[in-house]
Amino acid sequence: MKKLHQTIRNILALKHIALFNVIGLTIGMSSFILIAIWTYTHFSYDKNFEHHNEVYLIRGMENDSQESDLVVPFQLAGYIKGKYPEVDAVVSYQYWPDRTKIQAGETILYEEINATEQDILEILDFNFITAKSNLFDASSEILICESLANKLFGSIDCIGNNLIVSDSINATVAGVYKDFPSNSTFQPTSVCLFELDEDLFKPCTEWNNFCYYSLARIKSNASIAALEEKLNVVFQNDHEFDMTLSFYPLDKVHLNHPGEESLLGHVLLVFSSGVLVLIVSCLNFVNLLVASFGRRKKQMAVKGFLGATRFNYILDCWLEIGVYVVLALCFSILISIQALPVISQSFQLNPLEVFGINWFILMHIAIAFLITLIVSLYPSFYYAFRAKQKLVSNTNINSTRPTIGKAFIVFQFGISIIICIAAFVMQRQLNYTSNRDKGYNPEGVIVAECWDYPIQEKKVAITEYLSSNPHIQSFSFTNGSFDGLGSRTTGFNRVDAEANQKELYKVMYKSDEKLFETMQVKMLAGRTFIPEKFNESKSVIINETFASELGGVDSALDVRLKNFEVYQVVGVCSDFLFEDFYTAVEPLVIHYNTNRTYHLLIKTTVDKQMEVQGDVSAFLKSQSDGPFTIKPMSLLVSEMYLKEASQQQLIFIFGLLTIIVSCLGLLGLTFFIIDTKTKEIGIRKVNGAKVSEVLMMLNKDFIKWVAIAFIIACPIAWYAMNSWLSNFAYKTELSWWIFALAGLVAMAIALITVSWQSWKAARRNPVESLRYE
């Protein structure tokens, strides 16, 4: 206790350094813990049930284009079933579940119903709370999750109760299961068999319709490569598909979904930023700790004269570090607990559901112990082996370590500059995605997504209402908004194409005649759809990219295309973006079709957009209780980059924290340098040195260190951000001023941080400076 009391007195003797130490360690520890938990939650996806390593999705990859996807034909699961002993179970699983009307007594909800097959119970882990025996022995049975049971019936005691699905389908509740964890790819709220209503749940079952997942459970000792080889040999002999099948582990889908931009790089980038904050805070702590030891050289000298051993020095050092780490640990736990709800809400993740509060606190303690080990190595052993002889000779014990201290500062500010450049570049790319000409005008456009709303039945009433609104300039019924158009097809090839000619993917989009007016897409040749004058059922308009494959804009107007039937190209429009900026504009076919169009694009006057949105929403609700969403198109476009926006925000936050911690390190080194140059400052002042000259003497080294950090950071940042931007088909440039701005910001912050302390030293009375020399 005596040693602990002395340690606390030593800490309180330098209150400002103690405060900087606690703040720096708290920032580093809490940042790393939160990001580590966030990262672990992403990596824990689909690992929450016992046999997760046996569950696979069947992936199809086109041999020509090398494009792959997990959405496959409905019949594929049935084709595989029973043929291979390695496969314990395989089912089709609905990929696009509609929000279907479900009624229990007076309660009406619109919920997704996932149609599948009976063996799904052998593949996914349904944690049943209550259920009848022999589930799915009748096609009318339905399984619901706990939260849905409470919404519909007010309790989970509902086995045998009836539900009315889609107004006319009778279903019986056969089981209630716990809600799937948030870190699950599949989180069905209700499950039924396809046979409950085949018209509703099996709308496309041909081999050329890719509308379903195929999930399989494969024996743990099976060779996946050998199984895939056997499957493809048989499959390609039986079918004309130029496609290779493979088994894709379910627990890899979240981070690396085939056919989509990988989330893994995003997660690792953010995690690396958290690690860097921790490293910088640890280096800062070591710098400040060593500086504080230097201020106690007389005390340490007395201990040496009184017979203190190297073990005593190590024990004192570890005890002081332990006090700091325990204080930082307590503050870190409090901050992290307060921050977790924000993380859950912002990123749709629930880390405490994965960890639990006990593991959360234990992880804090483990990281605190690790930090104690790391940060105590240099200070404790350096002073244990060198302090005694240096102090006996009255030599400044810090005189041999300025190089290491400078290296720490250079490293810290180098990291800060790199993170600042990354944040600036990411923000500029996000601004570029918002402001770049997309080939259409999203201003004033409202998008109503009506997948589960009876828009076809209400089309006449909707058309009359929209036509009568003076603030609506134009509107169009389509099968998608411009944040992701239509579906891809290998059809729509030239009628006169050779039989062996390679077929290319095109994006197929359906709309009425008002699309081009509503979205202000330019026509380069030909005409738009004019159903009042022409029979447009066999008419298509293609984009400029597709026209170039057909010989050019003018030549394309003479081309007829085949896709089960023959279609005539009647117009060519300019290219416009209908995917995110990662994807270059693809060949596009716009087919005149007023059936199965579930999106409504509405062009309004900009100043009345929100008013019109509210009026249209109220009208749609008055026509049907079916679910729909309505929002500005600009919001839909920005939502395409939520991952990048969150990435930029996290990088910016970590950059700010790194700069704060680096500034604390600068202050620590400032105290050290001013302490070692007290006599020099006094002599210079006695000899007539001005305050500005003393300031320059003290600050020039800091300017040099930040400049060195900038020189080292620039090529690293350029390489990293150039690699990041290379993922985008349309991207901003890496301008020189971004690097210069980051360097100037770092330099300004460094000078502001150290100048106030340098100013105090420069203004000090020289007599006071020389008093103790």
N, C-alpha and C positions, 0 to 999 in steps of 0.2 A: 504493500500500500504506500510505503514511503517513496518508492521509486515512481509509482503512478502519480503521486501528489507532486513530486518534483517535475515530472514530465508535463503535467498540466500547467504548472507554473511557467515552464519554459515556453510552452505554446502561447500562453496568454501574454508573455512578455513581448511578443511580436504579433499583436492582434491582427494587423493588416495582412501579414503573410499567412497567418492561421486561417483568416477568412478566405483568402485566395485559394489556399489548399483545399478547403472544404468545398468551396463552390466548384472548383475545377474537377475534383474527384466525383462530386455529385452529378455534374453534367455528363461526364464520361460514363459513369456507371449506369445512370438511369437511361441514357440514350442507347447504350449497348444492350441493356436488358430488354428494353421495349422492342428494339429492332430484332434481337435474337428470338424473342417470343413470336413476333410477327413473322419472321422467316421460318421458324419451326412450324408454325401453324400452316403455312403454305406447303411445306414439305410433308406434313402429316396427313395431307388429303388422302382419303380412301385407305388409310392404314388403321382404321379404328375397329376392324373386325378380324376375327382370328385367321381366316383363310384368304386375306386380301391378296396374298402373292399367288393365288390360284385363279384369280378372276381376270379375264381379258375381254377386250372389245375386238371385233373383227374389223380390220382395216383393209380398204381397197385402194390400190394405187394404179393409176393409168400408166401403162408402159411407155406410151409416147410422150405424154406431157410430164410424167413423174409427179403429177398432183395426187395427193392422197387425202382420204377422208374416212371418218368413222361411220358415215351414213351410207348404208348399203341396202340392197333390195330385201323386201320382206321375206322372200322365199329362201334366202341364203341359210338362215338358221335351220329351217326344215330340211334343206339339202344336206347339211352336215350331220344332223341329229342321227345317232345310232350307227354311223359309218365308221367311227374311229373310237377305239376303246380308251384312248387317252382323254377323251372329252367326257366328263361326267354329266354335264348338262349344258344346253345351249338354247337360247330363246331369242325371239324378236321382241324389241322394246320400242314403244312409240317415241319417235324423235320430236315431233311437234305436237305435244298434247295441247288441245284447246282448253280454254277456260269454259267449262261446260256448266250449264245450269243444274244445280243439285237442290232438291227440295225435301225437307224433313218436317212434316206438319206445316206450320206457318212460316218456318225458317227457310229462306231462299238464299243460296250462295252461288257464286260463280267460281269454281275451282278447277285446277288441272286434274284430269283423271288419266293416269298412265296405264294404257292397255298393254298387256304382255301375255305370257304363257305361264302355266302352272309351275314349271321348274325354276321360275325366278326366285322362289323361296329357298332353292338350293344354292343360289348364286349370291344374291344380296342378303345382308344380315338384317332381317326383320326382328326386332326385339319386341315380341308380343307381350302386351299387358294382359289381355284377355282374348280368347279366340275359341272357336268351336274346333272339334277334331276334324280331320280330313278336309282341310281347306281346299277350296276351289273344286270340290266334287260336283258342284253345280255351276253352270255358266252364269247364273244370275248373281253370284256372290261378289261382294266388293270388300276390300280391306281399306281402312282409313287410319290416319295417324291420330295421336292423342289430341293435338290441338284442334283438328277438324271435328273430332267427336264432341269435344266440348263446345265448339261453335254451333254444331247442328243439334245436339241433344242435351247440352248442359252437363254431361258427365260421360264417363267411358263405359258405363253400364248400358250398352246399346246393342249387344249381340242379338241378332234376329230381327232388329228393327228394319223397317222398309225405307228406301229412298226412291225418289222419282228423279231420273236423270233425263235431261233434255226434254222435259214435259211429258214424255210417253214411255220411257224405259223404266221398268221396275227392277230394283236391285235390293239385295238383302245384305246387311252388315254381318260379315262372318268373322271379323277380327279387328282388334285395335292394337296398334303398335306404337312404340315411342317415336317421337319425331327424330328423323335422321340428324346426326350431328351437322353443325354448320360447315365442317371441313369434309363434306362428302360431295362428290360430283353428282350423284343421284340422290335427290331428296324428295321422293314422291309423297304427296299428301294423301293420295288415294290410289289404289291399284285394283284393276279388274282384268278379266280375260277378254281377248278380242271378241269372243263369242257373245259377250253381253249385247253388243250391237255391231255387226260387221260393217254396216253402211257407215256408221259413225267412226269406228276405230280402224277400219281397213279400207281407206279410200283409194289407195294405190298399191296394188300387190303384184304388178307385173315385174318381170326381171329388169326391165329398163327404167323402173321407178326407184329412185334411191331416196327412201323416206323413213328408214328405220335403223335403229341400232341392233346389232347382234351381240349379245353377251354370252360368254362361255366360261365354264369352270373346268379347268384342266388339271389333271393329276399333278401333284407337286414334283414327282420324279420323272415326268414326261420330258422328252427333248422337244422344245418348241420348234427348233429349226427343222428337225426331221418331220414333225407333224405338218409344218407349213409346206415342206417339199411334197409330201404325199398329197395334201389337199390341192395344191396347185396343179399337179400333174393330172389328177382326175377332173378337177373343175374346168381346166382349159380344154380338155378333151370333150367334155359334155356341153360346153357353152362357147359362143363366139366372142365373148368379152375379151378384149385385149387388156386384161387387168390381172394384177398379182394380189393375192390375198395374204394377209399376215395377222398374227395375234398381237395386239397391243395391250400392255399391262394397264389395268384400270388405275393403279396408283401413280402412273406417269401422266395421266390425261390432263390434270389440272395445270401442271407446269409446262407441259409440252404437248398441246393438243394438235394432232395432225391437221394440216390445212389452215391453221391459224398462227398468228404471231406468237412466238414462244414467250411465256411469262417468266421463264427461268432467268434470263438475262436481267430482267427488271428487278427480280427479287435479289439476285446476287449483287447487282449494282448498289441497291439501297443498303443491303447488309454490309457491303464493303465500306460504305460511307459511315455506318455506325461503328465499325471496327476502327476506322481512322480517327473518329472522335475520341474513342477510348484510348488509343495510342497517344494522341496529342495530349489528352488530359493527364496520362501517366507521365509523359516526358515533362510536362509543365510542373507536375507535382515534384518530380525529382529535382528539377531546377530550383524551385522555390525552397525545397527542403535543404538542399545543399547550401543555398544562400543563407538560410537561417542558421545552419551550423557554423558558417563562416563568421556570423555575428556573435557567436558564443565561444570564440577561440580561447578567451581567458578562463572561462569556466571549465572548458575541456582541458586546458593546460593544468589547472589545479588538480583535476581528477587524475591526470597523468602523474603529477608529482606525488599524489597520495597513493599511488600504486594500482591505478585502474588497469585492468588487463584488456586484451583485445576482445575477450568475451563480454566484458562490461560495456565496451563501446557498442558492440553488436546488439546487446540486450537493450541498451538505452535507445538505439536507433529503431529497433523493431517495436519497442513499446510506444514510441512517439508516432511511428507510422500506423500502428494498430489503433491508436486513439483517433487519428484522422480518418482512417478507413471506416471505423465503427460509426463515427458521426456522419460520414458521407453515406454509409449504408442505410442509416435510419431515414435521412432525408430522401434518399433514392427510392426507398420502399413507399414512402408517402407520396412522392411525385408520381411514381409509376402507377400506383393504384388509382390516383386521380386521372391519369392520362389514358388508362385502358378503355373506359367508356368512349372516349373520343376516337380511339383507334377502331373500336368495334363499329361505331357509327360511320366513320369515314371510309373504312375499307371492307365493310360487310364481313368482318371476321370476328370471332369471339374467342380470343386466346385463353381466357379463364375456363372456357368449356373444355379446351384441350388439356390445359395444365392443372387447373384447380389452384386455390389460393395457397395451399400448403407447399406444393411444388414451386409455385411462384416465389414464395419467400425463401425456400431452400436454394433456388437458383440464384437469388440475390446474395445469399450467404456464400455460396460456392464461388461466385464471381468476385466477391469482396476478398475472400481468402486468396484467390489466384492473383488479384491485384496486389495484395500485401506481399506475396512472394516476389512478384516481378519488380515492383518499385523499390523494394528494400535491398536488392542485390547490389546495385552500384553504391548507394550512400553508405550502407552498413560496412561492407567489406573495404571500401576505399578508406574510410576514416578509421576503421579498425586496424588496418595495416600501415597507414601513413600518418594518421593524426598525431600520434604520440611524439614521434621524432620531430615533426614540423613544429608542434606547439612548444616543445622543450626549447627549440632554437628561436622561438618567437617569430617564426616565418608564417606568413599568411597561408593557411591550409588550402585556400582556394586558388593560390597562385599557380597551381599545376593543372587546373581544370577549366580555364576559360575557353579552350578550344572545344571541349565537349559541350559546354554551355551554349557556345555560338552555334555549334552543329545542331543542337536541339532547337534553337530558335529558327534556324534556316529550314529545318525539316518541318516544323510546325507551320511556318508561313508558306512554305512550298505547298503543303497539303491544302491550306486555306485558299491559296490562289487557284489551285487545280479545281477545287470544289466550286469556287466562285465562277470560274470560266464555264464549268459544266452547267451551273444554274443559269447563267446568262444565255448560253447556246440553246439549252432546252426551252427557255422562255421564248427565245427568238423563233425557234422552230414552231412552237405552239401558236405564236402570233402569225407566223407565215401560213399555217394551216387555216387560220381563221380569215385572213385577209387576202390570200391569193385568189386570183380569178379562177373560179371553178367551172366556168363554161355555162353557168346558169346564175340566176339572181335569187338568193334566198331571202332577201329583205322583204318583210311583210308577209311571208308565206307561213301558213299554219298547216300542220300535218295531223290528220286524225287517223290513227291506226285502229282498224275495226275488224281484226281477225275473228273475234268472237261476238261481234255485233251483227245483227241481221241487215247489213247494209244493202244487200241485193233486193230484199223485200221492201225496204224503205227508200229505194233510190229515187222514185218519182217524187215523194214528199220532200226528200232532202234537196233534190234539184230545184223544186219550186221555191223552197225557202231560201236557198243560197242565191237564186236568180233575183229574188225580191229585195235582197239586202243591198242598200246603196253603197256600203263600204266594202263590198266584195267586188273586185275587178274581174276575177276569173276563177274557175275551179276545174279540177280534173279528177276522175276516178281512175286509179291505177292499181297495180298489184304490188307496189312497194314505194317507199320514199327514197330519197337520193342518198341515204346513209348506207345503202346496200341493196342493189337492184336485183330483182328477179332470181333466176336460177341459170346454171350453166348447162349447155347442151352441145353435143357434137353434130347436131343437125344444122339446117340452113346452109347447105353447101351448094355450089353451082350445079345446075341441072346437067350441064355439059362436062362436069368434072370426071376425070378418069376413075375407074373402079378402084385402082390401087393408090389413088391420091390420098395423102395423109389428111385426116379430118382434124380441124382445129376447134378448140373450145370457143364458144360464143356465149355471151350473156343474153338471155332472152327476157324481154320486158313487155308487159302488156299495159296498154293505156287506151283512153278514148282520144278524141280529136283535139281536146283542149290542153293537152300536156305542154306543147311548145309555147303557147300563149301564156299559160300560167307560170311556167318556169323560165320563160324568156330565153329558150335555147335557140340558137341561130340555125337557120337552114342554109346549107351551102349549095344545094342543087335540088331540083325537083319540087315537090309540094308536100304539104302536110296532109293528114287524113281529112277527107271531105265526104262524110257518109251521106250527106244530102244529095250529092252529085254522083258518087261512085259506090259500087259494092266493094267495101274495104275489107271484107272478111279474108281475102287472100293478099292483102297489101302489107308491106313492111317498110319501115324506114331504118336505115343503118347509120352508124356513126362514121366519122372520117377514118378512123383506124381500120374498120372493116372494109371501107371503100378502097383504101390503099392496097389491101390484099386482093381486091377484085380488079385492079388495074387503074385505079384513080377515081376521083369524084365523078367526073363526067361519064366515064365508062361504066360505072356501077349502075347507072339508071337503066341500062339495057339488060341487066342480069336478072335471070330467074333463079330462085333458090328452092331447094327441095328439103322438106322436113315432114315426111309422111305424105304431105300434099305439096303442090307447087305454089310458090308465092312470088309476087312481082315486087322488086324494089322500086318504090315510087318517089323516094326522097333520100337525101343524105344530109344529116345534121352535123354540126361541129361536135368535136369531142367535149364531153363534160365529165367531171369526176363523179363516180357513183360508188366508189369504195373509199377506203382510207388512203392516206398519202404513202403508205407502204407499197401500194399496188399501182402499177402503171395502168393507164386506160386500156381496157381490153376491147376486142371486137364486140359490138353491141347490135342486137336486132330488136327493134321496137315493133311489136305486132299489134295491130288494131284489134282490141278485144274488150268488150264491155261486160263480160262474164267473169266471175271469180276475181273481181277487183276489190280488194279489201282496204285500200288506202284512199284517203281523200286529201288532195292538195288544194289549198285555198289561198289565193292571192288577195291580200287586203291592202288598203292604204296604210302606210307605216304607222301613222299617228293613231290609228284606230285598231291596231292589231290585237291588243289585249282585250279590248272591248268586244271585238268580233269573236275572239276565242271563247270568251265567257258566254256570249249569246249562242254560238254554235253548240257548245257543250250542253247548255240548258235545253236546246231544241232536240239534240240527239237523245238526251235522257227522257224527254217527254214522249218520244216515239217508241222507246223500248228500254227495258231495264238491263239489256245486254251490256257487257263491259266494253269499254274503249278507252284509248288514251288520246289526248290532244295536247300538242305543245308546239312552240315555234320551231321552224326548221333549223334556225341557227343553233338552238339548244340541242337538237338531234345531232347536228354535225359536231358540236363540241363534245358530246357524250362519246363520240367515236374515239376520243383521245383522253378518256378518263385515266387510263393507266399512265400515259405520259405526263398528264397534269399532276397526278399524285406523286409520280417519280420526281418531277421538277420541284414540287413543294417540299418533299422530304429532303432532296439534295440541298435546296435553299436553306432549310432549317438546320441541317447538319453543317452547312457552310457557315452559317451565322454562329452556331455553337462552337465550331472549330476556331473561328476568329476570336470569339470571346475568351476561350481558353488560351489561345495563343497570346492574346493581350495580357492575360494574367501572367503568363510565362515571361513576357517582355518586362512587366513590372518587376518580377522577381530578379531578372538579370540586371535591371536598372538599379535596384537596391544594391546588388552585389558590386556593380561597377562603381557606383558613386561611393560606396563604402571603401573600396580599394583605392579610389582616387581623391579621397578627402584632403590629404596633405597636398597633393598636386594642385587641386583647385584653390586651396588657401594661398599657396605660394604664387600662383598665377594672379590671384586677386591683389595680393600685396604688391606685385610688380606692375600693376596697372591694367590687367586684362579686363576687358569689357564683359558685360553679361552675355552679349551676343556671341562673343568669342568662346566663352566657356560652354554656352549652349551648343555651338558648332562642334566643339571638341567632344562633348558627351554624345551628341546625336549622330555624328557622321558614321560611327560604327553600325548603328542600327540601320541607317540608310543603306549601307553596304551589304548588311546581312539580308535585308528584304530584297535588294537588287539581285543578290546571288540566288535567293529563293525563287525569284521571278524567272531568272534565266534557266534554272533547272526545271521549273514547273511548266513553262510554255510548251516545249516539245512533247512532254508527257500528256498535257491537256489536249494539245492538237491531235495527237495520235488517238487518244481515247474518244474524243468527240467526233473526229472524222470517221472512226469505226462505227460510232452510234448513228451518225447521220447516213451512213451507207445503207442502213436498213430501209430508208425511205426512197421511194421512186421520185418524189418531189420534195426538195429540201432547200433550206436556206444555205447561205455561204458562211464559211468561217472567216469573218472579216478580222483584219488586224486590230481594229479598235476595240473588239471584245477583250482581247488579251491585254491591250494597253489599259483599258478601263479597270480590269481586275487588278492589274499591277498598281495603278494609281490609288484604287480603293485600299489595297493592302498597305501601301506606303503611307497614305493619309491616316489610316487607323493606327499604324505603328507610331507615327510621329506624335499624334494626339495623345496616345497612351503614355509615351515616355517623356514628352516635353514638360508636363506639369511637374514631374519629379525632378527633371533636369533643371527646370526654372527655379525650384526651391533650393537646389544645391548651388546654382549659380548666384542666387541672391543672398546666400548665407554670408554672415560677417566672417572675413578671413581669420580674425582672432579666434572666433568660435571653432573654425575648421582646424586650427593649429593647436588648440588648447591641449588636446590629449596626445599630441605627437612628441 
